[in-house]
Amino acid sequence: MQLIGHQAAGGCRRLLACFKNSTLKNTAKFTHLHEQAGGDEIELPQKYSREIMAKPRILVDLRPDGKLLDSSFDGYKLSLEPVPTKSYALPSKPDNVTPSADQYSFLHTKLFGLHNKLYCDPWTDNIYFIDDKWKILCFNSDIDFVKDSPFSEVWEVPSHHERRPGHYNLSISFASTDLVIIADGAGTLHVVDTGDRSFKNRNWEIAFSCEPIGEQRGFVVLNSRYYCGELHCLLLHIAEQEIEGSDGKKSKFSSVIDWVTIEGELSQQNWGMKTARQLVGGGSIDFASLEPSCTALFVASDRPLKFTVDSENPVAEDKQDKKVEYKHQIVFSWLQKGDDITLNVPVAADVAKSDIKVTVSPLSLQINIRDNVVLEGALHQRVDSDLTCWTLSSGKLEIILTKVENGVVWPELIVGCQKGEEIMDPALVEEVHQRLAHLCSETVETATNDVAPAYNSQELEDCDAFPRDTSVLLRLDSKDHTISHQVSMGGHQWLFNVSLTAGAPPALCVRHDVDACVWQMDEMNRDSNIWPITHVGTFLAFGYVQASKQHRKFTVCPSDMSYAAICDTSRHIYLYRQPSAVGSELRNRSTGRRVAQVAKQQLVQLESDCHVIGCHATSNHLYLLTDESLFKLILK
């Protein structure tokens, strides 16, 4: 379905035929495509099977809720108000596994470097870590009222294997109110009966153990869910196998997600493996979660994944992919300014103006040279087609498109097209930098009538550029192994994941322009084929702020999204609070406009120089784990 539903998205007349008899006919997506195709009926070529027609890949666009954005946001004001901090000496060092000599790829570095060794139970808010003796210790957050040690042992992971090169860190996933999944990093998966975890001193008991992907083949747990008597687990490891992505690029290492299903009930202790599925992709995994009904998988990655193994329903060979040779060579370049876009297409020296036909509608573009389609597709935003002009000079076709919405920065010109290269306008980069410099304020918050001007000495960072067009958020169906829905993340840089509701998939925080938007995914509606992805919160200007923090390791927020925190590799913690009303009257020094709300920025410096290896945020506290101590920042 790639050629119809995604890569030929610009060919709306062909795509319409694929959508014609599907449940999408009554959706806004179908209406948009039908209008572009002229509203007439088109026959689908015979080479496409009915099976492909029935399962189009639905493209989803992340459109933020305007009510959750604030274009007049004045930036964060540095506050010197102290943040109370308490530290607790650890009874033993946390377990720590570093990459071995053969784990040298970028995928390995990211997986090990961003591994959070502080685990939080979303049902109880209990905090756990695993020590070097593989004991799971629970922190009692009510230590101020307890005389005993704040750490209590709840379980010891059985040491079936000795540490050797190629292993991973231990990892924990909370599958339900009384089930926890633990991977020892050496190949064994443990299903643990925890009982009521609100009792912090309750000892856990093992219910089932297995080596789901092979003897001593290490992995980490990404997500798990217990649903209708079946325990579903997502396991990740990095394999040394060459894989070619849809962009034509080859990767020596690949990310492998094993989706294993285990049957059983705690009351009967009759656990056993049921199904093993496997997905492979050439990029790093930023987000992975099971759909609430466990019929699909949500994955955000910088390259698409596909099913390769399913023990219950064998994966059919993708003959379509074998026939198609992907060659995403650059055929055009484009440069955008605030109100227009200049598109350049190299042409042969003997091409005349009479050989060229440029067709532009408000939402589509087509370029024909000597009756050959050179470029065709749906535009990212609307343009004023009446103001379009083009010239031919010195073997170069230049087309100027006028934006309908001035000032909007396009992350891509043609939706889903990988044949173009954006040329950054130096004047636009400088203008953006000047306009956004105040968002990383280093100005102390004062109670005077004037608001001191904020500034940021950092230049525009490389990470301010949009992610590659191959970055995607996918919904992969377990029944037919297809990508049912796809979100292009080319204009949405991944920032972090956060659990907002116990039992629901984690929410995904991505960058939108300068802001950071939090999106919550839910079960696909089987009647309408709509995959609900809801914009539930915003951290204003945080997308730009985090880009300036070159030494950041963890980025977190609590479930109520009252603040966001950036944790450096050691010592420094940056807190960004949501805007709150000010007690005294403040006015902007430059504009004279009254400031009703102020968003505070606070800097916390830890007493320890040890590297931070774990971080978790709750509404009232921020927890930080080092090799020697657990720090609790009180944020009431």
DOVEXNU-466193 format. One record per residue (C-alpha): residue in one letter; x, y, z. Coordinates in steps of 0.5 Angstrom, whole numbers, padded with zeros to 4 digits, always signed. Layout:
BEGIN
AXYZ
...
***
This chain:
BEGIN
M+0000+0000+0000
Q+0006+0005+0000
L+0006+0007-0007
I-0002+0008-0007
G-0003+0011+0000
H+0004+0015+0002
Q+0009+0016-0003
A+0004+0017-0009
A+0000+0022-0004
G+0000+0027-0009
G-0003+0024-0014
C-0010+0025-0012
R-0014+0022-0017
R-0010+0015-0017
L-0011+0016-0009
L-0018+0017-0009
A-0020+0011-0013
C-0017+0007-0007
F-0021+0011-0002
K-0027+0011-0006
N-0030+0004-0003
S-0027+0005+0004
T-0030+0008+0011
L-0026+0014+0009
K-0031+0017+0004
N-0035+0021+0010
T-0028+0024+0013
A-0025+0030+0012
K-0019+0027+0009
F-0023+0024+0003
T-0027+0030+0002
H-0020+0034+0001
L-0018+0029-0004
H-0024+0028-0008
E-0024+0036-0009
Q-0017+0036-0011
A-0019+0030-0016
G-0025+0034-0019
G-0030+0030-0016
D-0031+0025-0022
E-0030+0018-0021
I-0024+0014-0023
E-0022+0007-0025
L-0017+0003-0021
P-0011+0000-0025
Q-0012-0008-0025
K-0005-0009-0023
Y-0008-0007-0016
S-0011-0012-0012
R-0018-0012-0008
E-0014-0013-0002
I-0009-0007-0003
M-0015-0003-0004
A-0019-0005+0002
K-0013-0003+0007
P-0010+0004+0005
R-0005+0007+0009
I-0009+0013+0013
L-0004+0020+0013
V-0005+0023+0020
D-0003+0031+0021
L-0002+0033+0028
R-0006+0040+0028
P-0005+0043+0035
D-0011+0046+0039
G-0011+0053+0038
K-0014+0054+0045
L-0008+0051+0048
L-0003+0055+0045
D-0001+0063+0046
S+0002+0067+0041
S+0003+0073+0046
F+0008+0068+0051
D+0013+0073+0053
G+0018+0067+0055
Y+0021+0065+0062
K+0023+0069+0067
L+0029+0067+0072
S+0027+0066+0079
L+0032+0066+0085
E+0027+0063+0089
P+0030+0057+0092
V+0028+0050+0091
P+0028+0046+0097
T+0032+0039+0096
K+0033+0033+0100
S+0038+0028+0099
Y+0038+0020+0101
A+0044+0016+0101
L+0043+0010+0097
P+0044+0003+0101
S+0048+0000+0095
K+0050+0003+0088
P+0045+0002+0082
D+0046-0003+0077
N+0050+0000+0071
V+0051-0004+0065
T+0056+0000+0060
P+0056-0002+0052
S+0061-0007+0050
A+0066-0007+0045
D+0061-0009+0040
Q+0056-0005+0042
Y+0059+0001+0038
S+0053+0004+0034
F+0049+0010+0035
L+0043+0006+0036
H+0047+0003+0042
T+0049+0009+0045
K+0042+0012+0045
L+0039+0006+0048
F+0045+0006+0054
G+0045+0013+0055
L+0038+0015+0055
H+0036+0009+0060
N+0033+0012+0066
K+0034+0007+0072
L+0029+0010+0076
Y+0022+0007+0075
C+0015+0010+0077
D+0009+0006+0078
P+0004+0010+0075
W-0002+0006+0079
T+0001+0008+0086
D+0007+0013+0084
N+0012+0009+0088
I+0019+0010+0086
Y+0024+0004+0085
F+0031+0003+0083
I+0035-0004+0082
D+0042-0004+0086
D+0048-0008+0083
K+0046-0014+0087
W+0040-0014+0083
K+0035-0012+0089
I+0029-0008+0087
L+0029-0003+0092
C+0023+0002+0094
F+0023+0009+0096
N+0019+0011+0102
S+0017+0018+0100
D+0014+0019+0107
I+0021+0018+0110
D+0020+0025+0114
F+0015+0021+0118
V+0019+0014+0119
K+0025+0013+0123
D+0027+0007+0119
S+0031+0007+0112
P+0027+0010+0107
F+0029+0004+0102
S+0026-0003+0103
E+0027-0009+0098
V+0021-0012+0095
W+0024-0017+0091
E+0031-0020+0088
V+0032-0022+0081
P+0034-0029+0080
S+0041-0029+0077
H+0041-0034+0072
H+0046-0031+0068
E+0053-0028+0069
R+0054-0021+0066
R+0058-0021+0059
P+0059-0017+0053
G+0053-0016+0049
H+0048-0015+0055
Y+0043-0009+0057
N+0041-0006+0063
L+0036-0009+0067
S+0029-0006+0066
I+0022-0006+0069
S+0015-0005+0066
F+0008-0004+0070
A+0003-0008+0066
S-0003-0008+0071
T-0004-0006+0078
D-0001-0013+0081
L+0003-0015+0075
V+0010-0013+0074
I+0015-0015+0068
I+0022-0015+0069
A+0028-0016+0064
D+0035-0018+0067
G+0038-0015+0060
A+0041-0022+0059
G+0036-0026+0056
T+0031-0027+0061
L+0024-0024+0062
H+0020-0025+0069
V+0013-0024+0070
V+0012-0022+0078
D+0006-0022+0082
T+0006-0016+0086
G+0000-0016+0090
D-0003-0009+0092
R+0003-0005+0091
S+0000+0001+0095
F+0004-0003+0101
K+0011-0001+0100
N+0014-0007+0104
R+0010-0012+0101
N+0015-0018+0098
W+0014-0019+0091
E+0013-0027+0088
I+0015-0029+0081
A+0010-0032+0077
F+0013-0034+0071
S+0020-0034+0067
C+0022-0035+0060
E+0028-0033+0055
P+0023-0031+0050
I+0028-0029+0044
G+0033-0034+0045
E+0038-0037+0050
Q+0042-0031+0053
R+0040-0026+0048
G+0039-0019+0052
F+0034-0014+0051
V+0030-0009+0055
V+0022-0008+0056
L+0019-0002+0053
N+0012-0003+0054
S+0007-0008+0057
R+0000-0009+0058
Y-0005-0015+0061
Y-0011-0015+0057
C-0017-0021+0057
G-0012-0026+0061
E-0006-0025+0056
L+0000-0021+0058
H+0003-0017+0052
C+0010-0015+0052
L+0015-0010+0048
L+0022-0012+0048
L+0028-0008+0044
H+0035-0010+0042
I+0040-0008+0037
A+0042-0013+0032
E+0048-0013+0027
Q+0044-0014+0021
E+0044-0010+0015
I+0037-0007+0013
E+0035-0002+0007
G+0030+0003+0009
S+0025+0006+0004
D+0029+0012+0003
G+0034+0007+0000
K+0039+0008+0006
K+0043+0002+0009
S+0044+0001+0016
K+0049-0004+0019
F+0045-0004+0025
S+0037-0005+0026
S+0032-0004+0032
V+0028-0010+0033
I+0022-0010+0037
D+0019-0017+0039
W+0012-0017+0041
V+0011-0023+0046
T+0004-0026+0048
I+0004-0030+0055
E-0003-0033+0057
G-0004-0034+0064
E-0008-0032+0071
L-0005-0030+0077
S-0010-0035+0081
Q-0008-0041+0077
Q-0001-0040+0076
N-0002-0043+0069
W+0003-0039+0065
G+0006-0040+0058
M+0008-0037+0051
K+0003-0036+0046
T+0005-0032+0041
A+0011-0029+0038
R+0012-0023+0033
Q+0018-0019+0031
L+0018-0012+0028
V+0025-0009+0025
G+0027-0002+0023
G+0034+0001+0021
G+0032+0007+0026
S+0032+0009+0033
I+0026+0008+0037
D+0023+0014+0041
F+0017+0011+0043
A+0013+0005+0043
S+0007+0003+0046
L+0001-0003+0045
E-0006+0000+0043
P-0011-0001+0049
S-0014-0007+0046
C-0007-0010+0044
T-0009-0011+0037
A-0004-0006+0034
L+0003-0003+0036
F+0004+0005+0036
V+0011+0007+0034
A+0015+0013+0033
S+0022+0012+0030
D+0027+0016+0025
R+0025+0010+0020
P+0019+0006+0019
L+0019-0001+0022
K+0015-0007+0019
F+0013-0014+0021
T+0018-0020+0020
V+0015-0026+0024
D+0009-0028+0027
S+0008-0035+0030
E+0000-0034+0030
N-0001-0031+0023
P+0005-0032+0018
V+0007-0025+0015
A+0006-0025+0008
E+0012-0023+0003
D+0011-0016+0001
K+0012-0017-0007
Q+0010-0010-0008
D+0017-0008-0004
K+0021-0013-0008
K+0019-0010-0015
V+0020-0003-0013
E+0027+0000-0013
Y+0027+0006-0009
K+0031+0012-0011
H+0030+0018-0007
Q+0035+0022-0011
I+0034+0030-0010
V+0031+0033-0016
F+0029+0040-0013
S+0031+0045-0008
W+0027+0050-0005
L+0028+0056+0000
Q+0022+0059+0004
K+0021+0066+0007
G+0016+0069+0011
D+0011+0070+0005
D+0013+0066-0001
I+0017+0060-0003
T+0022+0059-0009
L+0023+0052-0012
N+0028+0051-0017
V+0028+0045-0021
P+0034+0043-0026
V+0033+0042-0033
A+0036+0040-0039
A+0040+0045-0043
D+0035+0044-0049
V+0029+0045-0046
A+0024+0051-0048
K+0019+0054-0044
S+0014+0051-0049
D+0016+0044-0046
I+0014+0046-0039
K+0007+0046-0036
V+0006+0048-0029
T+0000+0047-0026
V-0002+0050-0019
S-0008+0049-0014
P-0009+0052-0007
L-0006+0045-0005
S-0003+0041-0010
L+0003+0042-0015
Q+0005+0039-0022
I+0011+0040-0026
N+0011+0037-0033
I+0017+0037-0038
R+0015+0034-0045
D+0009+0031-0042
N+0013+0027-0037
V+0011+0028-0030
V+0017+0031-0026
L+0014+0033-0019
E+0007+0032-0017
G+0004+0032-0010
A+0000+0035-0004
L+0003+0042-0002
H+0004+0042+0006
Q+0000+0049+0006
R-0005+0053+0002
V-0002+0058-0003
D-0005+0063-0008
S-0005+0060-0014
D-0007+0066-0018
L+0000+0069-0016
T+0004+0063-0018
C+0010+0065-0023
W+0015+0061-0026
T+0022+0063-0031
L+0026+0059-0034
S+0034+0061-0035
S+0040+0057-0036
G+0038+0050-0035
K+0034+0052-0029
L+0026+0052-0028
E+0025+0057-0022
I+0017+0057-0019
I+0015+0062-0014
L+0009+0060-0010
T+0006+0065-0005
K+0004+0063+0002
V-0004+0064+0004
E-0002+0064+0011
N+0004+0069+0012
G+0010+0067+0017
V+0008+0060+0017
V+0014+0056+0017
W+0013+0049+0013
P+0017+0043+0015
E+0016+0040+0008
L+0014+0043+0001
I+0011+0036-0002
V+0007+0032+0003
G+0011+0025+0004
C+0016+0027-0002
Q+0023+0026-0001
K+0026+0028-0007
G+0027+0035-0005
E+0032+0039-0001
E+0031+0045+0003
I+0036+0051+0003
M+0035+0055+0009
D+0035+0063+0008
P+0040+0066+0012
A+0036+0072+0013
L+0030+0068+0016
V+0035+0064+0021
E+0037+0071+0024
E+0030+0073+0024
V+0028+0067+0028
H+0034+0067+0033
Q+0032+0075+0034
R+0025+0074+0035
L+0026+0068+0040
A+0032+0070+0044
H+0028+0072+0050
L+0025+0065+0051
C+0031+0063+0055
S+0031+0068+0060
E+0037+0069+0064
T+0034+0075+0067
V+0032+0075+0075
E+0024+0076+0076
T+0023+0082+0080
A+0017+0085+0083
T+0018+0092+0079
N+0013+0095+0075
D+0018+0094+0069
V+0020+0087+0066
A+0027+0087+0065
P+0029+0085+0058
A+0030+0077+0057
Y+0036+0075+0053
N+0039+0068+0051
S+0047+0068+0049
Q+0046+0062+0045
E+0046+0061+0037
L+0041+0057+0033
E+0043+0050+0035
D+0043+0045+0029
C+0038+0041+0033
D+0033+0047+0031
A+0033+0044+0024
F+0027+0039+0023
P+0028+0032+0023
R+0029+0028+0017
D+0023+0026+0013
T+0023+0019+0015
S+0021+0020+0022
V+0015+0017+0023
L+0009+0015+0028
L+0006+0009+0026
R+0000+0005+0028
L+0002-0002+0026
D-0004-0007+0026
S-0002-0014+0028
K-0008-0018+0024
D-0005-0016+0017
H+0002-0013+0019
T+0000-0007+0015
I+0001+0000+0017
S-0006+0003+0018
H-0004+0010+0020
Q+0002+0014+0019
V+0004+0021+0022
S+0010+0025+0019
M+0014+0027+0024
G+0019+0031+0019
G+0016+0038+0023
H+0015+0035+0030
Q+0022+0033+0033
W+0021+0028+0039
L+0022+0031+0046
F+0020+0026+0051
N+0015+0021+0053
V+0010+0022+0059
S+0005+0017+0063
L-0001+0021+0064
T-0006+0016+0066
A-0005+0009+0069
G-0007+0004+0064
A-0007+0008+0058
P-0001+0009+0053
P+0004+0014+0055
A+0003+0021+0052
L+0008+0023+0046
C+0011+0030+0047
V+0014+0033+0040
R+0016+0040+0038
H+0011+0044+0034
D+0015+0051+0032
V+0018+0054+0038
D+0013+0050+0043
A+0012+0043+0046
C+0006+0040+0045
V+0003+0033+0049
W-0001+0028+0045
Q-0005+0023+0047
M-0006+0017+0043
D-0012+0012+0044
E-0016+0006+0041
M-0017+0006+0034
N-0025+0007+0032
R-0026+0001+0028
D-0033+0004+0025
S-0029+0010+0022
N-0022+0008+0022
I-0020+0014+0026
W-0014+0014+0030
P-0015+0019+0036
I-0009+0023+0037
T-0011+0029+0042
H-0007+0035+0044
V-0008+0035+0051
G-0002+0040+0053
T+0003+0045+0051
F+0009+0047+0054
L+0010+0054+0051
A+0017+0056+0048
F+0020+0049+0051
G+0021+0047+0044
Y+0026+0052+0043
V+0029+0052+0050
Q+0031+0045+0050
A+0035+0046+0044
S+0039+0050+0047
K+0041+0045+0053
Q+0047+0042+0049
H+0048+0037+0056
R+0041+0035+0057
K+0040+0028+0059
F+0033+0027+0061
T+0027+0031+0060
V+0021+0030+0064
C+0014+0033+0066
P+0009+0030+0071
S+0002+0027+0070
D-0001+0034+0071
M+0004+0038+0066
S+0005+0043+0071
Y+0012+0044+0070
A+0017+0041+0065
A+0025+0039+0067
I+0031+0038+0064
C+0036+0035+0067
D+0044+0035+0065
T+0048+0029+0065
S+0051+0032+0072
R+0049+0037+0077
H+0044+0042+0073
I+0037+0042+0073
Y+0033+0047+0069
L+0025+0048+0072
Y+0020+0051+0067
R+0013+0052+0070
Q+0007+0054+0067
P+0005+0061+0067
S+0001+0063+0073
A-0002+0070+0075
V+0003+0075+0078
G+0001+0078+0085
S+0003+0085+0083
E+0002+0089+0077
L+0008+0088+0072
R+0009+0091+0065
N+0013+0090+0059
R+0019+0095+0059
S+0019+0095+0051
T+0012+0095+0049
G+0008+0097+0056
R+0003+0092+0055
R+0001+0089+0062
V+0003+0082+0064
A-0002+0078+0067
Q+0002+0072+0068
V+0009+0070+0069
A+0012+0063+0067
K+0018+0062+0072
Q+0025+0059+0070
Q+0029+0056+0076
L+0036+0053+0076
V+0038+0048+0081
Q+0045+0045+0082
L+0046+0039+0086
E+0051+0038+0091
S+0054+0032+0088
D+0058+0031+0082
C+0056+0024+0080
H+0052+0023+0073
V+0045+0023+0074
I+0042+0016+0072
G+0035+0017+0073
C+0030+0022+0073
H+0022+0022+0075
A+0017+0028+0076
T+0011+0028+0080
S+0006+0034+0081
N+0010+0036+0088
H+0017+0033+0087
L+0022+0031+0082
Y+0027+0025+0084
L+0034+0025+0081
L+0038+0018+0082
T+0046+0018+0082
D+0051+0013+0084
E+0051+0015+0091
S+0044+0019+0093
L+0037+0020+0091
F+0035+0027+0091
K+0028+0030+0092
L+0026+0037+0090
I+0020+0039+0093
L+0016+0043+0088
K+0010+0045+0092
***
